[in-house]
Amino acid sequence: MRPQFREGENGRVSTKWRSLFLDYLAETSNVTEAAKRCGANPSRAYKLRRTDPEFARQWRDALLEGYEHLELETLRRLREGVPPDGPKFDIANALRLLALHRETVARERAKIENSDEASVLASLNRKLEAMRQNELALAGRKRAKPDGAHEAGA
């Protein structure tokens, strides 16, 4: 029996596309990119999320994992800086994305940790504020110390 393909699918959608999709979703936090990587159309994933409660739960788990990865990567980049020859990483956009989704993340973490949403949200807000302050401090140091300049006595 041939599966029904959606527009944009190449006719080779793997029978394991669900697990691939969820892995890529956890890695990228991007539905379109995850669907593209596993050869499926995003509408296939959205429809399955609407009709399959277990897949919907796995989707939420994958997104939560993705946001945790983004949070940790953002913290690492804020601490170490963004190397000029390394992969592109937009800290400001990462902070905006984390802020936009902080309530969803708080709700999911509260379910997992069996704690109240308000305390998890407060914890996330503290982390985001610390990231912003670190970013401002790094930017201030860069402005105060022009490229190639050495500190006195060095």
Secondary structure as GFF3:
##gff-version 3
##sequence-region A 1 154
A	DSSP	alpha_helix	17	28	.	.	.	ID=ss1
A	DSSP	alpha_helix	31	37	.	.	.	ID=ss2
A	DSSP	alpha_helix	42	51	.	.	.	ID=ss3
A	DSSP	alpha_helix	53	80	.	.	.	ID=ss4
A	DSSP	alpha_helix	91	100	.	.	.	ID=ss5
A	DSSP	alpha_helix	102	113	.	.	.	ID=ss6
A	DSSP	alpha_helix	117	144	.	.	.	ID=ss7
###
